Amino acid sequence: MSLSDHATGKNAGAAGAHHDGADFHAEDNSYLEKRTLRKGTAGWVLLAGLGVSYVISGDYAGWNNGLAEGGFGGLLIAAVVIAGMYLAMVLGMAEMSSALPAAGGGYTFARRAMGPWGGFATGTAILIEYSIAPAAIATFIGAYVESLNLFGITDGWWVYLAVYAIFIGIHLTGAGEALKAMFIITAIALVGLVVFAVSAVGLFDSSNLTDIAVDTSAVGSSSFLPFGLLGIWAAVPFAIWFFLAVEGVPLAAEEAREPEKNVPRGIIISMLILIVTGATVLFLATGALGADALSTSGNPLVEALGDSGAAKAVNYIGLAGLVASFFSIMYAYSRQTFALSRAGYLPKNLSVTNKRKAPTLALVVPGIIGFALSLTGEGAMLLNMAVFGAAVSYVLMMVSHIVLRKREPNMPRPYRTPGGIATTSFALVIAAVSVVATFLVDPVAALLTLVAFGVLMAYFGLYSRHHLVANSPDEEFAVLAQAEEELG
């Protein structure tokens, strides 16, 4: 009996079995043939570049607003804790991606661990993060273009439209081409950070780190923690901006060479690079300009360097950093949409691929939603909405790792997380704290995101859970586990 037949208890194409609160059926071969990605287009170097690319815009802007919430000390402590959380999470995801290499990433892991409801909840949270983050970045790109007076543009929405149209177009040419273009843009953005660091060292003054006025009414306040202990918590969502979206590397698993080896290597190396870049900009930018002035800056690295040739260079290269993250997160949302659609959780037309094996509607539809959101111009609010979706997905993914370790100790794991569930339990606790922290900073953004999450879960509960595809790769991983359990 095939996997699909085991899952359905029927012949392929017939109505399937009902289990885990969902109905499954098997599609014919032509269904999956129209929904395949190009294999073997990325080795570990491109995957590490993808991980850095997702995040690098966060080094150029956004993180510095955390200084207004926690001061330098608050943001530094938050960043150290969040870096620890991401490192622990990445090590957990490296294990799961080596065992379950499919385009669904976090959804695939959660589906195996917690069934269709848990899988869709995780995939939905990831999709909210990846659909909204590019909209936030588009507003930052628009502000950059206006400040540089490029092409004489003074109204950002033209820029938002252009970046969405151009980069969706590049992605439609195929994953290999898109990943190589992304790698080059990311390399340019990293050069910009090196130029910044070399220039900022000479301007560094340690007294600038603690120049924010102390709020004496705050518990535990000092020059290091001007807003007290609560300021550390309030700075958490901005510390997340140093690493947000690095967890998207496993979404490239189906298009990677030897994914069981290259995906773990790529995600771990990218995380280590991002720890270095994040620490560099946090210390040098704040020390060069001062925490108080930097806390409200829309272009922190450039303002930190003052009126110099290096500042102009970093200003132009900063645009490459924003473009790199915009471009790569677009890749991530398309693969998450593709995987959820192929398995029937989202409308199935969204996963049909073109001749170059790129998922057309999975690129276009979330792009249209993101463009509409970018027209609000509320970059900071959109950023907090993306962080909320991310933090919820982190909680669910870490639960998945712990459940799989407990329930399936003998599942083949080419890579194993150092420290096992102790490592991912630490990430789980910090992720849960981060979810609450998003309500501290922007309760409206968190509530709006919660409503969007609720609407999508209602769609699953009322409709799509009755139309799941048993023989999609992500579902087959879960069905195999169930078959083995029944046979055992």
Secondary structure, DSSP 8 states (H G I E B T S, - for coil): --HHHHHHSS-TTS---EETTEEEE---HHHHHTT---TT-B-HHHHHHHHHHHHTHHHHTTGGGGHHHHHHHHHHHHHHHHHHHHHHHHHHHHHHHHHS-STTTHHHHHHHHHHHHHHHHHHHHHHHHHHHHHHHHHHHHHHHHHHHTGGG---HHHHHHHHHHHHHHHHTT-HHHHHHHHHHHHHHHHHHHHHHHHHHHTT--GGGGG-S---TTSTT--SSSTTHHHHHHHHHHHHHTTTTTGGGGGGGGGGBSSHHHHHHHHHHHHHHHHHHHHHHHHHHHHHHH-HHHHTT-SSHHHHHH-SSHHHHHHHHHHHHHHHHHHHHHHHHHHHHHHHHHHTTSS-GGGG-B-TTS-BHHHHHHHHHHHHHHHTT--HHHHHHHHHHHHHHHHHHHHHHHHHHHHH-TTS--SS--TTTHHHHHHHHHHHHHHHHHHHHH-HHHHHHHHHHHHHHHHHHHHTGGGSEETTSHHHHHHHHHHHHHHH-
